[in-house]
Amino acid sequence: MLPRPVGLGWDKVAGFTAVDNILVSQDIIPKIGILVDRFEAMSILLLTVERGSFTAASKALGMPLPTVSRKVGELEQHLGAKLLTRTTRKLALTDTGTAFVAAAKRIVEDVNEAERQAAGEFSLPRGELILTAPVLFGRLHLLPILRDFLADFPDIDVRLVLSDRNLHFIDDHINMAVRIGALPDSGLVATPIGAMRSVVCASPDFLRTHGTPRHPQELAGMPCVTFEFQSPTPTWPFQPPGGKAPIQAPVRSRLSVSTAEAAVWAAENGIGLTRVFQYQCDAALRRGSLKVVLSDFELEPLPMNLVHAPRRALPLKMRTFLDFATPKLRERIRRD
């Protein structure tokens, strides 16, 4: 592509066309259009897979349903391979589709990163920062830090997604996450921010009625409140003192809940013993409505990290947040 000198009539040069005041070879223009169409089709395919149906993708894009289906069909025709199997109830990726979607995600992320770089996100701390954290941790510890962060960096906007399940960085469009527990060997980049105890606790009234357990095996005969995120199975692991072999203690789950706040409330109100992270029950421990039991059998505290996907270059909005939040999170976790 050549810059187009003004007033020389170069827009009439054979074989070239003026596009946005730039001379572009007419041989290149169709190829550019094909690449744009193919990239659009890849993006539509990724959203269709993410949402689970053409109808959901159509609604999210504001695009007619037949157009969404046609774009994916044209992509399959171009590739000469079936990417999706279609049934009346759901879509499923073929083996070829699974491999192609993985590659397409990388391509789309590379293009998005190039756009962010062009928009200045690598030279100035600005743009939208998408964070995720466990629900109660985010409310208790991350939101106070974000209040100060937003005041100091007016060109950065934050979207905080609170969830007790681990969201996927690419599928859920997450920039950075607070993660509790050992990280899988996934290539993620982790910044340590502390460690967190996991404790078993119950209300004083419950312990007076049912007795205080002295050994994990006693839990089998006592009502318990299980928190699906912390204890998805009906057994709780413990580490006996003296370096003995770990114990898997069966528990009787009288109530299973999906949030830590619900587990803590149920334990405070005498429904049963529960197992949660210390920060989740810290307020109840301080006011005396819960008491920790079986502390001699506690597991090693779990590591806590600020985590992000590997990148060739880290946008300044992310680097700025890391530098700002890391010492503050470490101090808050240390106090807990």
N, C-alpha and C positions, 0 to 999 in steps of 0.2 A: 504494500500500500504506500502511496506517495502523497505528500501534502499537495493540495491543489492551489497553485498561485492564482491570486485574484485577478480577474479581468483579462486573462490570456486566452480564454476560450478553450481551456483544456478539457472541459466537460464534453467537448465534441470530438476528443481524440478517439480514433477507432480502437475498439477493444477495451475501453475503460468507461466506467460510469461514475458519476459523482454521487456519493452517499455521505450525507452529513458533512459536506464541504471537504470530503476526502476522496481521492481518486482510487477506485477499487477495480481490479481486473474483473471483467465480466465472466471469466472462467471460474473465479473464486466465489462469486455471489451465490450460485446454486449450491456449492459445497457448504458454505456457511449456513444456508437455509436448511440443508439436510441435517447438519450437526445440531442446529437449534431444535429442530423437530424431534431428533433422536433424544436429546437431553430432556425435552419436555415429556416425551413418552416414558423415559426412565423415571422421572420424578413422579409421574402419574402412577406407574407400576409400584413404586415404593410406598406411596400413600395408600394405594389399594391393598397392598399386603399388610400395611400397618393397621388400617381400619377394618380389614377383614372382608370387604365386599366392594363391588363397583358402586353400589348405591351410596354407601357411606363416603367413599372417595368423591363421588359426584357432588354430594352435599357439601363436603368440606371445601371443594374447589369452586363451587358455584358454577359447575360445568354440566351440560346435559349428559345424562346417563349414557345415551348411545355414543356420544363423543369419547367418553372415558373408555368404554369398551372397545371402540374402534381404534383408539390410539395404542392400547395394549396389544390388540390384534395385529396392527401394522408392525409393531416392534417384533412380535413373534414371527411374522412373515419375513421381516428383514433378516432376522437371525436364523431362520429356517429351523426353529426349535420351539417346542411347546414349553412355556414358562409356568402356566397355571393350569390346574385341572378344575373345571367348573362343575359344581353340583347344584341342586336346587337349594341347598342349605348353606353351603360355605365354599370358599376358595382354598385350594391347597397348592403349595409350590411343588413342581416337579424337581427331580435332582438337578437338572439343568437350571431351572428357575432359582433354586437355592443358591447355586454358585454365582449366577448372574446377579441376583439381588445383592449378595455380599460385595461384589465388585462395583455395582452401581452405587451402593452407599458410599464407598470410598471416593468414587468420582464426584458425586454430588457434594460430599463434604469438602473435597479439594476445591471445587468451584465456589462453594460458599466461603471458604477461607480466602480465596483469591478476591472475592467481592469485599470481604471485610478488610482485607489489606488495602484494596483500592479506596475504600471508604475512610481509611485513616485509623482503623482500630489497632494497627501495629505501630503507629507513631504517636497517637494520643489515647489516653484512657477514656474511651467513650463507647456507646452502644449498649445493647441489652445483655445483661449477665443472667444466666439461668442457673439457679442453684437448687439442690435438693438436700433434705435432711430428715431424720426421723421426726415424727410429728411433735412430740413434747420437747425434744431437744431443740428443735427449730424455734418453738415458741418461747422457751425459757432462756436460751443462750444465743441463738443466731439473730433473732429479731432485734435485741438491744444493740448488737454490733452493727447490724444493717442500718439502724436509725442513724448512727454516727457516720457510717460509710457514705450513705446517700447525702448527708449534709456536707461532707468534705469533697465529694466528687459529683457535682451536679450534672455532668454529661454522661454518667452511667446510670441506666435504669436496671432494676433488678426484678426478676420473676422468681419467687421462692415457692418451690413445689414440696409440700410437706407430705411425706409418705413413710410408713413403717416397712415398706418393701423396697428393695434395691432397684431403682429405675435404671434403664439401659441408656448409656450416654448418647448413642447414635439414634436408636429408635425413639427415645423420649426427648431428644434434642437438649440434653443436659450439658452444661459447661463444667460444672464442678459439684462434688457431692461430699457430704459428711458421712463416713462409713465407720461402723463399730464392728470390730471383729477382725480375725485374720483375713487378709485379702487373698483371693485365688491368684495363681500365677498367670495373670492375664495381660501383663504388659502395662497395666495402669500406673500412672505416676502418682506417688503418695507422699504427702507432707505430714509427718507425725504431729499430733496435737495433744496427745495424752493417753491415758488408759482408764478403763471404767470397770468398777466392781459390779458383779451380778449377785444379788442378795435374795435370801428367802425371808419373808417377813409376815407377820400376822398382827391382829389387834390384841391389846392386853386382855380384853374380855374373852376373846376366842381362846387365848392360851390358858386363861383360868378355867374355862369350861372343858377344853379338850386336852390340856396338858401341853408342856413345852417339849418338842421332840429333841432328843439328845443325839440321835443318829439318823442318817438319811433313810435307813430302812423302815423307820417308824412312820414315814410319810404315807406308806401304803394304806394305813388304817385311818387316815385323817382326811377330811374334805379339803380340796385345793381349788384354787382359781388359776387356770392356765391362760397364758397370753400367747396367742398363736405365733406371733413374730419371734418371741423369746423361746417358747417351748412347743414346737409343732407336734411333738410326740408325747405320749403319756409317761415318759420317764424324764427325770432330771439328773444330769451328771454332777458328780461331786468329786473333790480331791481330798482323800483322808490325809491327816497330818503324818509326818514322818516319811514322806516319799512313797507311801504304799500305792498299790494299783488303784486307778480311778474306779468309782462306783457309779453304776447306772441304777438309780432308785426309781421304782415304779410309783406313780402317784395316782390318786383317785380324783379325777377332774369333775367336781360338782358343777363348775361353771367355766365355760371357755369363752374368751372375749377376744376382740380383734384390735384393741388399743390398750396401751399401758395405763392410761388414765382410768379406764373402766376396771382394770385389774386392781389398781390401787384403791379405788373407791369400794370395790367389793370386799377387799381384804379389811379395809377400815371398818366396814359395816358387819364384820364377823362372818362372812360367808365361808371363808377358808384362808389357808396360807397361799401366798403367791410368790412368784419369782420374777423380779424385774431388775433393771439396771438401777444403780443407786440414785442417779440424778432423777429418775422417774418417781421415786418414793421419798426423796430427801425432805420435802416439806412436811410430809406425814411423820417421818422419823423425828424431825425437829419439834413438832407440836405434840409428840407422844402418842399419836393415834395408831402408830405401827411400831413394832419392835422386831429387830433382826434376830433370827435364830440360825443355828447350825453354822455359825461364823467360822468354826474350826475346820469346816469341810468345804470352804469356798474355793472355787476355781481361781486360777490366776486372772487378774484383771485383763480385760480384752483391750487390744490396741485401738486407738481412734485416729483417723486420718482424714485430711482433706485430699480428695482424689480427683484426678482428671484424666481424660484419655491422652495418649501420647500425641504430640504435635511437633511439626518441624519448627514452628515458631509459636510462642505463646502470646496471644493478644494482650495488649497492655491492660485492658479491663480485668483480665484474669490475673496477671502478674500483680496489679495494684491491689486487688482483693486479697490475694495470698499474703502479700506483705503487710496489709492492714489487719487482716482478721487472725492470722496465725498466732501472734503473741497474745492477743486478747482471748482467743479460745483456750489457749494453754493455761492462762491465768484462771479463767472461770472453771475449767475442768479440775485444775489443781485444788481450788477451793472446795470443790465438791468432795 
